[in-house]
Amino acid sequence: LRLAEEEHQDVHKQRPDYYRALVNLGLIYQYQGRYDQALQTLENAKKLRDSVHISDSSILNSIGWVEMSMGNFTKAESSFLDALNEGHDNPSETERVLNNLGYLYLQKGDTTKARS
């Protein structure tokens, strides 16, 4: 993971407009349990994505997952719902977000919402 982290940092330095390098770096931090750093990196990726007007709801899904991992269920739910609103034209991304949202509701103990 350390090598992957270094490589993505290098890619971001070489191509600061390539938001996916930041997304991948954020996911590496999340996997390492560095949630605050993961969240900040993913938020930066989202800002970069927005500045170049690219439609990619997977960033919001990833932000939601990190928020959920941190126990911030309200923020996680908001990110997942934003991802659903943005990614309505991508069936596979919608499925991932719905799975994550269902998992969130299970963690909150809301089995009715989780089922739906």
C-alpha positions in Angstrom: 0.0 0.0 0.0 2.8 2.4 0.7 4.1 2.0 -2.8 0.6 2.6 -4.3 0.3 5.6 -2.1 3.6 7.0 -3.3 2.7 6.3 -7.0 -0.6 8.1 -6.7 1.0 11.0 -5.0 3.5 11.2 -7.9 0.8 11.0 -10.5 -1.1 13.8 -8.7 2.0 16.0 -8.7 2.6 15.3 -12.4 -1.0 15.8 -13.4 -2.7 18.0 -10.8 -5.9 18.1 -12.9 -6.3 14.3 -12.8 -8.9 13.9 -10.1 -8.9 10.1 -10.2 -5.4 10.0 -8.8 -6.8 11.8 -5.7 -9.8 9.5 -5.5 -7.5 6.4 -5.6 -5.2 8.0 -3.0 -8.2 8.7 -0.8 -9.3 5.1 -1.1 -5.8 4.0 -0.1 -5.9 6.2 3.0 -9.4 4.8 3.8 -8.1 1.2 3.5 -5.2 2.1 5.9 -7.7 3.5 8.4 -6.5 7.1 7.9 -10.1 8.3 7.7 -9.6 12.0 8.2 -6.9 12.1 5.5 -9.1 9.9 3.2 -12.0 12.3 3.7 -10.0 15.4 3.0 -8.4 13.8 -0.1 -11.8 12.7 -1.5 -13.2 16.1 -0.8 -10.3 17.7 -2.8 -11.0 15.2 -5.6 -14.7 16.2 -5.6 -13.7 19.9 -5.8 -11.3 19.1 -8.7 -14.0 17.0 -10.4 -16.5 19.9 -10.1 -14.0 22.4 -11.4 -13.6 20.5 -14.7 -17.3 19.6 -14.9 -17.0 15.9 -14.9 -20.0 13.7 -14.0 -18.7 11.0 -11.6 -20.9 10.1 -8.6 -18.5 7.4 -7.4 -16.6 10.1 -5.5 -19.8 10.8 -3.4 -20.2 7.1 -2.8 -16.6 6.9 -1.6 -17.1 9.9 0.7 -20.2 8.3 2.1 -18.3 5.1 2.8 -15.6 7.0 4.7 -18.2 9.0 6.6 -19.9 5.7 7.5 -16.6 4.2 8.6 -16.1 7.1 10.9 -19.6 6.7 12.4 -20.9 9.9 10.8 -24.1 8.3 9.6 -26.0 11.5 8.8 -23.2 12.7 6.6 -22.8 9.3 5.0 -26.5 9.1 4.2 -26.4 12.6 2.6 -23.4 11.6 0.5 -25.1 8.4 -0.7 -28.3 10.2 -1.5 -26.3 12.9 -3.5 -24.6 10.1 -5.4 -27.9 8.5 -6.3 -29.2 11.9 -7.6 -26.0 12.5 -9.6 -25.5 8.9 -10.9 -29.0 8.1 -12.0 -27.8 7.3 -15.6 -25.2 4.8 -14.4 -26.9 1.5 -13.4 -23.8 -0.1 -11.9 -22.9 2.9 -9.8 -26.5 3.2 -8.7 -26.4 -0.5 -7.5 -23.2 0.1 -5.5 -24.7 3.2 -3.8 -27.9 1.4 -3.0 -26.0 -1.5 -1.5 -23.9 0.9 0.6 -27.1 2.8 1.7 -28.7 -0.5 2.7 -25.7 -1.4 4.7 -25.8 2.1 6.4 -29.4 1.6 7.4 -28.6 -1.8 8.8 -25.9 -0.3 10.9 -28.4 2.3 12.1 -30.9 -0.5 13.0 -33.4 0.6 10.4 -34.3 -2.7 8.7 -37.3 -1.3 6.9 -35.2 1.3 5.0 -32.4 -1.3 4.5 -34.9 -3.7 2.8 -36.2 -1.0 0.5 
